[in-house]
Amino acid sequence: MDDLIYPASLLAIVITAFSFFQSGNTKFALFVLAIGIYIIYSHETGNTATDFKNNMINSIDEKATEFKKTDDTGRYDTYSAKKLVDKGK
């Protein structure tokens, strides 16, 4: 069953893009084709948008931790910042 999901999703993308193109919605057709390109890229390389997001967040977190360690003032406290953010929700 899992072997059919990838080709079926590509077929659905092609049919949807074709129907958008036939009805004159070229912007939507290009958007659907971009989604298809993303599906093919993520399937072939294993790189996904979620992995990219997680890598960016981890990089920012590491840089903030390094900044906190090198900052002489000692005023930046991640726990109090988290409390302020959670309090605003």
C-alpha positions as CSV (number, residue, x, y, z in Angstrom):
1,M,0.0,0.0,0.0
2,D,2.8,2.4,0.9
3,D,4.3,1.8,-2.6
4,L,1.3,3.4,-4.2
5,I,1.1,6.6,-2.2
6,Y,4.0,8.4,-3.9
7,P,2.9,7.7,-7.5
8,A,-0.8,8.3,-6.6
9,S,0.1,11.7,-5.1
10,L,2.1,12.7,-8.2
11,L,-0.8,11.6,-10.4
12,A,-3.2,13.7,-8.3
13,I,-0.9,16.7,-8.6
14,V,-0.7,16.3,-12.4
15,I,-4.5,15.9,-12.8
16,T,-5.1,18.9,-10.5
17,A,-2.6,21.1,-12.3
18,F,-4.0,20.1,-15.7
19,S,-7.5,21.0,-14.6
20,F,-6.4,24.3,-13.2
21,F,-4.6,25.1,-16.4
22,Q,-7.6,24.1,-18.6
23,S,-9.9,26.4,-16.6
24,G,-7.5,29.3,-17.0
25,N,-6.1,29.4,-13.5
26,T,-2.4,29.4,-14.4
27,K,-1.3,30.7,-11.0
28,F,-3.0,27.8,-9.2
29,A,-1.6,25.4,-11.8
30,L,1.9,26.7,-11.1
31,F,1.3,26.5,-7.4
32,V,0.2,22.9,-7.6
33,L,3.3,22.1,-9.8
34,A,5.5,23.7,-7.1
35,I,3.9,21.4,-4.6
36,G,4.7,18.5,-6.9
37,I,8.3,19.6,-7.2
38,Y,8.5,19.8,-3.4
39,I,7.1,16.3,-3.1
40,I,9.6,14.9,-5.6
41,Y,12.5,16.8,-4.0
42,S,11.7,15.6,-0.5
43,H,11.2,12.1,-1.6
44,E,14.5,11.9,-3.5
45,T,16.7,13.7,-1.0
46,G,15.0,13.1,2.3
47,N,15.2,16.9,3.1
48,T,11.9,18.2,4.3
49,A,10.6,21.7,5.3
50,T,10.3,20.4,8.9
51,D,13.9,19.3,9.0
52,F,14.9,22.7,7.7
53,K,12.8,24.4,10.3
54,N,14.2,22.3,13.1
55,N,17.8,22.9,12.0
56,M,17.2,26.7,12.0
57,I,15.6,26.6,15.4
58,N,18.5,24.5,16.8
59,S,21.0,26.9,15.3
60,I,19.3,30.0,16.7
61,D,19.1,28.3,20.1
62,E,22.8,27.4,20.1
63,K,23.8,30.9,19.1
64,A,21.6,32.4,21.9
65,T,23.2,30.0,24.4
66,E,26.6,31.1,23.2
67,F,25.6,34.7,23.5
68,K,24.3,34.2,27.0
69,K,27.6,32.6,28.0
70,T,29.8,35.4,26.5
71,D,27.5,38.3,27.6
72,D,29.1,39.9,30.7
73,T,25.9,41.5,31.9
74,G,24.2,38.3,32.8
75,R,20.8,39.9,32.2
76,Y,19.5,37.6,29.5
77,D,17.6,34.7,31.2
78,T,15.9,32.2,28.9
79,Y,13.6,30.9,31.6
80,S,12.2,34.3,32.5
81,A,11.8,35.1,28.7
82,K,9.9,31.8,28.3
83,K,7.7,32.6,31.3
84,L,6.8,36.0,29.7
85,V,6.0,34.4,26.3
86,D,3.9,31.7,28.0
87,K,2.1,34.3,30.1
88,G,1.1,36.2,26.9
89,K,-0.7,33.2,25.4
